[in-house]
């Protein structure tokens, strides 16, 4: 039996649908990544037109990057036995995830499609994955 996997994802969560013959399984993975927000306040330089303090903002971006990297690794750990992988979802998460998958020698060749998609319910996600693999 082949393990066909479809993943709907954004930066907050991923819904993984595994289709193995007539059986299907759905898993959810939360990212736990901090959302983007603007820092209030800050420190001014003592000299006019001097540099602003941006180090705390940079640290927050680095922290978010590490959290997203861990999120992508958690997803990869769940789909290592995949025969084919179909990824879709809104925003940039799917393309960032594709780059992480390309680093894995075993998963890079199993990517079938990366497509944009709106927010969807679990039932819509399952139907889209089934439809994708039915037509292939």
N, CA and C of each residue as an Amber inpcrd file, in Angstrom:
protein
   408
   0.8340000  -1.1900000   0.0000000   0.0000000   0.0000000   0.0000000
   0.8770000   1.2510000   0.0000000   0.4020000   2.2490000  -0.6740000
   1.1440000   3.5040000  -0.7170000   0.6010000   4.4690000   0.3250000
   1.4890000   5.2540000   0.8980000   1.1190000   6.3020000   1.8420000
   1.1120000   7.6230000   1.0980000  -0.0760000   8.0760000   0.7120000
  -0.2300000   9.3690000   0.0710000  -0.5870000  10.3720000   1.1590000
   0.1760000  11.4530000   1.2360000  -0.0190000  12.4240000   2.3040000
  -0.3250000  13.7900000   1.7160000  -1.3170000  14.4450000   2.3000000
  -1.6480000  15.8200000   1.9670000  -1.5170000  16.6550000   3.2270000
  -0.9390000  17.8380000   3.0880000  -0.7290000  18.7130000   4.2440000
  -1.2750000  20.0910000   3.9260000  -2.2670000  20.5290000   4.7080000
  -2.6990000  21.9210000   4.6660000  -1.9740000  22.5970000   5.8110000
  -1.3340000  23.7240000   5.5340000  -0.5720000  24.3620000   6.6030000
  -0.5390000  25.8690000   6.4660000  -0.4450000  26.5080000   7.6110000
  -0.0820000  27.9090000   7.6970000   0.9170000  28.0260000   8.8490000
   1.2310000  29.2200000   9.2840000   2.2380000  29.3680000  10.3390000
   1.7320000  28.9770000  11.7190000   0.4380000  28.7690000  11.8900000
  -0.0760000  28.4330000  13.2130000  -0.3390000  26.9400000  13.4050000
  -0.7440000  26.2350000  12.3420000  -1.0210000  24.8040000  12.4850000
  -0.9110000  24.0990000  11.1470000  -0.8060000  22.7750000  11.2320000
  -0.7990000  21.9320000  10.0420000  -1.8110000  20.8120000  10.2410000
  -2.5140000  20.4960000   9.1750000  -3.4340000  19.3620000   9.1740000
  -2.8700000  18.3580000   8.1740000  -2.5040000  17.1910000   8.6720000
  -1.8880000  16.1530000   7.8500000  -2.9190000  15.0580000   7.6010000
  -3.1420000  14.7510000   6.3370000  -4.0760000  13.6940000   5.9570000
  -3.2650000  12.5720000   5.3140000  -3.3300000  11.3820000   5.9140000
  -2.6280000  10.2100000   5.3890000  -3.6670000   9.2890000   4.7720000
  -3.4940000   8.9940000   3.4940000  -4.4000000   8.0810000   2.7950000
  -3.5970000   6.8380000   2.4270000  -4.0400000   5.7130000   2.9660000
  -3.3710000   4.4430000   2.7480000  -4.4390000   3.4630000   2.2700000
  -4.5490000   3.3150000   0.9650000  -5.6030000   2.4720000   0.4130000
  -6.9580000   3.1170000   0.6600000  -7.8390000   2.3950000   1.3640000
  -9.1590000   2.9430000   1.6850000  -9.1800000   3.5650000   3.0720000
  -8.0890000   3.4760000   3.7910000  -8.0100000   4.0500000   5.1350000
  -7.4710000   5.4690000   5.0670000  -7.9250000   6.2870000   6.0050000
  -7.4070000   7.6490000   6.0960000  -7.2390000   8.0150000   7.5610000
  -6.2640000   8.8650000   7.8080000  -5.9860000   9.3340000   9.1620000
  -5.6800000  10.8250000   9.0810000  -6.1750000  11.5790000  10.0570000
  -5.9390000  13.0200000  10.1000000  -5.2150000  13.3590000  11.3860000
  -4.1490000  14.1530000  11.2630000  -3.3770000  14.5990000  12.4340000
  -3.2790000  16.1200000  12.4110000  -3.1820000  16.6980000  13.5930000
  -3.0090000  18.1480000  13.7360000  -1.6930000  18.4150000  14.4570000
  -0.9560000  19.3860000  13.9690000   0.2850000  19.8050000  14.6290000
   0.2310000  21.3190000  14.7870000   0.3590000  21.7720000  16.0160000
   0.3760000  23.2150000  16.3090000   1.8100000  23.7170000  16.2350000
   1.9910000  24.9610000  15.7820000   3.3530000  25.4720000  15.6140000
   3.9260000  26.0630000  16.8950000   3.1150000  26.6450000  17.7300000
   3.5580000  27.3270000  18.9500000   4.5420000  28.4460000  18.6400000
   4.5210000  28.9590000  17.4240000   5.3890000  30.0790000  17.0420000
   4.7090000  31.3830000  17.4400000   5.4970000  32.3010000  17.9670000
   4.9640000  33.6030000  18.3360000   4.4830000  34.3130000  17.0760000
   3.3700000  35.0210000  17.1960000   2.8690000  35.7590000  16.0510000
   3.6570000  37.0520000  15.8870000   3.5660000  37.6130000  14.6950000
   4.2350000  38.8890000  14.4500000   3.5070000  39.9820000  15.2080000
   4.2460000  40.8520000  15.8330000   3.6480000  42.0320000  16.4330000
   4.7040000  43.1120000  16.5250000   4.2340000  44.3330000  16.5960000
   5.1430000  45.4620000  16.6390000   5.4570000  45.7830000  18.0810000
   6.7230000  45.9830000  18.3590000   7.1300000  46.3460000  19.7080000
   6.7820000  47.7970000  19.9740000   6.2910000  48.0620000  21.1530000
   6.0310000  49.4480000  21.5140000   7.2180000  49.9690000  22.3030000
   7.3810000  51.2640000  22.2790000   8.4850000  51.8530000  23.0330000
   9.7840000  51.7050000  22.2950000  10.8470000  51.5190000  23.0220000
  12.1610000  51.4130000  22.4260000  13.0620000  52.4700000  23.0310000
  14.2800000  52.4330000  22.6700000  15.2330000  53.3960000  23.2190000
  15.7560000  54.2750000  22.1060000  15.9590000  55.5040000  22.4080000
  16.5120000  56.4440000  21.4460000  17.9970000  56.6120000  21.7090000
  18.7020000  56.9370000  20.6760000  20.1220000  57.2160000  20.8030000
  20.2980000  58.5680000  21.4880000  21.3790000  58.7270000  22.1880000
  21.6470000  59.9870000  22.8610000  22.0620000  61.0710000  21.8690000
  22.4970000  60.6590000  20.7010000  22.8620000  61.6390000  19.6810000
  21.6960000  61.8150000  18.7220000  21.5040000  63.0360000  18.2170000
  20.4110000  63.2540000  17.2640000  20.6180000  62.4080000  16.0070000
  19.5580000  61.8540000  15.4980000  19.5690000  61.0400000  14.2900000
  20.4620000  59.8050000  14.4380000  20.6530000  59.3650000  15.6570000
  21.4760000  58.1860000  15.9170000  20.6890000  56.9100000  15.7140000
  21.3300000  55.7750000  15.8580000  20.6570000  54.4900000  15.6340000
  19.6060000  54.2010000  16.7130000  18.5710000  53.5310000  16.2980000
  17.5180000  53.1000000  17.2200000  17.9020000  51.7350000  17.7840000
  17.3270000  51.3690000  18.8950000  17.5780000  50.0540000  19.4850000
  16.6630000  49.0450000  18.8110000  17.2130000  48.1850000  17.9680000
  16.4180000  47.1810000  17.2610000  16.8320000  45.7740000  17.6640000
  17.6970000  45.6470000  18.6200000  18.1900000  44.3220000  18.9740000
  17.0890000  43.4270000  19.5340000  16.1510000  43.9760000  20.2960000
  15.0950000  43.1300000  20.8460000  14.1630000  42.6470000  19.7440000
  13.9270000  43.4700000  18.7380000  13.0890000  43.0520000  17.6200000
  13.7900000  41.9480000  16.8240000  15.0880000  42.0850000  16.6380000
  15.8550000  41.0680000  15.9160000  15.8320000  39.7410000  16.6790000
  15.9520000  39.8210000  17.9980000  15.9020000  38.5950000  18.8060000
  14.5470000  37.9150000  18.6830000  13.4750000  38.6920000  18.6550000
  12.1380000  38.1110000  18.4940000  11.9920000  37.4320000  17.1370000
  12.5410000  38.0390000  16.0860000  12.4750000  37.4200000  14.7630000
  13.2830000  36.1230000  14.7220000  14.4470000  36.1240000  15.3560000
  15.2560000  34.9070000  15.4030000  14.5370000  33.8130000  16.1900000
  13.9020000  34.1870000  17.2870000  13.1600000  33.2190000  18.0960000
  12.0240000  32.6110000  17.2770000  11.2850000  33.4540000  16.5480000
  10.1930000  32.9740000  15.7100000  10.7290000  32.0370000  14.6250000
  11.8740000  32.3840000  14.0440000  12.4860000  31.5290000  13.0290000
  12.8330000  30.1600000  13.5750000  13.3760000  30.1160000  14.7900000
  13.7000000  28.8270000  15.4190000  12.4340000  28.0310000  15.7160000
  11.3920000  28.7160000  16.1650000  10.1290000  28.0300000  16.4610000
   9.5210000  27.4430000  15.1870000   9.5530000  28.1950000  14.0890000
   9.0110000  27.6790000  12.8270000   9.8520000  26.5140000  12.3060000
  11.1650000  26.5950000  12.4630000  12.0340000  25.4860000  12.0460000
  11.6650000  24.2140000  12.8090000  11.4460000  24.3320000  14.1110000
  11.0600000  23.1720000  14.9220000   9.6980000  22.6350000  14.4920000
   8.7670000  23.5390000  14.1750000   7.4330000  23.1730000  13.6810000
   7.5590000  22.3540000  12.3930000   8.3860000  22.8140000  11.4540000
   8.5740000  22.0910000  10.1990000   9.2280000  20.7280000  10.4440000
  10.1550000  20.6640000  11.3710000  10.8030000  19.3890000  11.6930000
   9.8010000  18.4140000  12.3300000   8.8790000  18.9250000  13.1440000
   7.8360000  18.0760000  13.7310000   6.9530000  17.4730000  12.6420000
   6.6340000  18.2650000  11.6350000   5.8130000  17.7650000  10.5240000
   6.5930000  16.7070000   9.7400000   7.8520000  16.9950000   9.4500000
   8.6810000  16.0500000   8.7000000   8.7890000  14.7140000   9.4290000
   8.8870000  14.7590000  10.7480000   8.9650000  13.5250000  11.5350000
   7.7010000  12.6800000  11.3680000   6.5550000  13.3230000  11.1490000
   5.2950000  12.5990000  10.9880000   5.1150000  12.0190000   9.5840000
   5.8290000  12.5480000   8.6000000   5.5840000  12.1270000   7.2130000
   6.7740000  11.4030000   6.5850000   7.7180000  10.9560000   7.3790000
   8.9240000  10.3280000   6.8360000   8.6370000   9.0770000   6.0150000
   7.5500000   8.3630000   6.3130000   7.2410000   7.1400000   5.5810000
   6.3250000   7.3880000   4.3880000   6.2070000   8.6280000   3.9550000
   5.3240000   8.9820000   2.8400000   5.8820000   8.4770000   1.5220000
   4.9750000   8.1340000   0.6140000   5.3680000   7.8060000  -0.7530000
   5.2150000   9.0290000  -1.6570000   4.1890000   9.8430000  -1.3680000
   3.9430000  11.0680000  -2.1120000   3.4510000  12.1290000  -1.1300000
   3.8550000  13.3890000  -1.3710000   3.4470000  14.4740000  -0.4790000
   2.8770000  15.6250000  -1.3080000   1.6880000  16.0570000  -0.9040000
   0.9890000  17.1890000  -1.5310000   0.8030000  18.2420000  -0.4490000
   1.3280000  19.4560000  -0.6650000   1.2810000  20.5230000   0.3410000
   0.4890000  21.6940000  -0.2190000  -0.4160000  22.2330000   0.5980000
  -1.2020000  23.3860000   0.1770000  -1.5750000  24.2190000   1.3940000
  -1.8990000  25.4690000   1.1570000  -2.2870000  26.3470000   2.2490000
  -2.0440000  27.8060000   1.9180000  -2.5020000  28.7040000   2.7900000
  -2.3360000  30.1390000   2.5570000  -0.9500000  30.6130000   3.0080000
  -0.5560000  31.7620000   2.5300000   0.6700000  32.3880000   3.0230000
   1.9380000  31.7230000   2.5560000   3.0240000  31.9930000   3.2700000
   4.3510000  31.5410000   2.8780000   4.7900000  30.2450000   3.5480000
   4.0230000  29.7390000   4.4720000   4.4400000  28.5550000   5.2310000
   4.7100000  27.3650000   4.3190000   3.8850000  27.1770000   3.3010000
   4.0560000  26.0080000   2.4260000   5.3740000  26.0610000   1.6590000
   5.7940000  27.2480000   1.2080000   7.0570000  27.3480000   0.4730000
   8.2520000  27.2330000   1.4170000   8.1140000  27.7670000   2.6300000
   9.1760000  27.6030000   3.6270000   9.3250000  26.1230000   3.9840000
   8.1880000  25.4340000   4.1120000   8.2100000  24.0030000   4.4230000
   8.8250000  23.2040000   3.2760000   8.5340000  23.6110000   2.0470000
   9.1230000  22.9240000   0.8890000  10.6560000  23.0060000   0.9460000
  11.1890000  24.1580000   1.3300000  12.6420000  24.3150000   1.4490000
  13.2040000  23.3740000   2.5090000  12.4730000  23.2080000   3.6160000
  12.9150000  22.2690000   4.6570000  12.8800000  20.8380000   4.1400000
  11.8400000  20.5080000   3.3620000  11.7360000  19.1580000   2.8070000
  12.8400000  18.8920000   1.7880000  13.2490000  19.9210000   1.0510000
  14.3070000  19.7510000   0.0530000  15.6360000  19.3730000   0.7050000
  15.8160000  19.7260000   1.9740000  17.0440000  19.3850000   2.6960000
  17.1070000  17.8940000   3.0230000  15.9520000  17.2430000   3.0580000
  15.8880000  15.8100000   3.3460000  16.0040000  15.0380000   2.0420000
  17.0130000  14.1990000   1.9360000  17.2290000  13.4450000   0.6970000
  16.0700000  12.5090000   0.3890000  15.4550000  11.9490000   1.4320000
  14.3690000  10.9940000   1.1980000  13.0590000  11.6800000   0.8230000
  12.7920000  12.8570000   1.3880000  11.5180000  13.5230000   1.1200000
  11.5380000  14.4050000  -0.1250000  12.6840000  14.8920000  -0.5150000
  12.7600000  15.8290000  -1.6440000  12.1520000  15.2320000  -2.9190000
  12.3700000  13.9620000  -3.1590000  11.8590000  13.3380000  -4.3770000
  10.3790000  12.9610000  -4.2740000   9.7950000  13.0670000  -3.1100000
   8.4020000  12.6490000  -2.9100000   7.4040000  13.7950000  -3.0030000
   7.8890000  15.0250000  -3.1650000   7.0030000  16.1830000  -3.2760000
   6.3080000  16.1330000  -4.6300000   4.9940000  16.1470000  -4.6180000
   4.2270000  16.1020000  -5.8630000   3.7180000  17.4790000  -6.2790000
   3.2760000  18.2930000  -5.3190000   2.7550000  19.6190000  -5.6540000
   2.7620000  20.5060000  -4.4140000   2.9830000  21.8010000  -4.6560000
   2.8820000  22.8310000  -3.6220000   1.9290000  23.8660000  -4.2000000
   0.7560000  24.0220000  -3.5850000  -0.2710000  24.8970000  -4.1500000
  -0.8250000  25.8640000  -3.1110000  -1.2570000  27.0480000  -3.5580000
  -1.9310000  27.9680000  -2.6480000  -3.3640000  27.5010000  -2.3920000
  -3.8560000  27.7770000  -1.2020000  -5.2370000  27.4400000  -0.8460000
  -5.6780000  28.3380000   0.2970000  -6.9640000  28.5820000   0.3770000
  -7.5150000  29.3900000   1.4630000  -7.6260000  28.5710000   2.7330000
  -8.0890000  29.2160000   3.7850000  -8.3810000  28.4920000   5.0210000
  -9.5070000  27.5120000   4.7330000  -9.4180000  26.3260000   5.3380000
 -10.3860000  25.2710000   5.0750000 -10.7250000  24.5390000   6.3590000
 -11.8960000  23.9040000   6.3620000 -12.2610000  23.0330000   7.4770000
 -11.5590000  21.6950000   7.2890000 -11.5470000  20.8780000   8.3310000
 -10.9140000  19.5620000   8.2260000 -11.5510000  18.7190000   7.1210000
 -12.8750000  18.7520000   7.0170000 -13.5650000  17.9670000   5.9860000
 -13.1900000  18.4380000   4.5830000 -13.0490000  19.7560000   4.3910000
 -12.6450000  20.2770000   3.0920000 -11.2140000  19.8590000   2.7570000
 -10.3520000  19.8390000   3.7670000  -8.9630000  19.4340000   3.5570000
  -8.8880000  17.9760000   3.1240000  -9.6200000  17.1130000   3.8440000
  -9.6360000  15.6820000   3.5030000 -10.1690000  15.4880000   2.0900000
 -11.2500000  16.1820000   1.7410000 -11.8390000  16.0540000   0.4080000
 -10.8530000  16.5080000  -0.6700000 -10.1230000  17.5880000  -0.4230000
  -9.1610000  18.0980000  -1.4020000  -8.0070000  17.1030000  -1.5990000
  -7.5280000  16.5120000  -0.5150000  -6.4410000  15.5400000  -0.6180000
  -6.9170000  14.2950000  -1.3710000  -8.1090000  13.7910000  -1.0320000
  -8.6480000  12.6250000  -1.7340000  -8.8110000  12.9130000  -3.2220000
  -9.3480000  14.0940000  -3.5370000  -9.5560000  14.4740000  -4.9240000
  -8.2310000  14.5830000  -5.6660000  -7.2180000  15.1490000  -5.0080000
  -5.8940000  15.2810000  -5.6380000  -5.3390000  13.9180000  -6.0190000
  -5.3780000  12.9740000  -5.0930000  -4.7980000  11.6540000  -5.3730000
  -5.6870000  10.7930000  -6.2510000  -6.9770000  11.0750000  -6.2850000
  -7.8870000  10.3270000  -7.1510000  -7.5980000  10.6340000  -8.6140000
  -7.2340000  11.8880000  -8.9040000  -6.9890000  12.2820000 -10.2860000
  -5.5540000  11.9960000 -10.7210000  -4.7100000  11.4880000  -9.8620000
  -3.3030000  11.2130000 -10.2140000  -3.1180000   9.7590000 -10.5290000
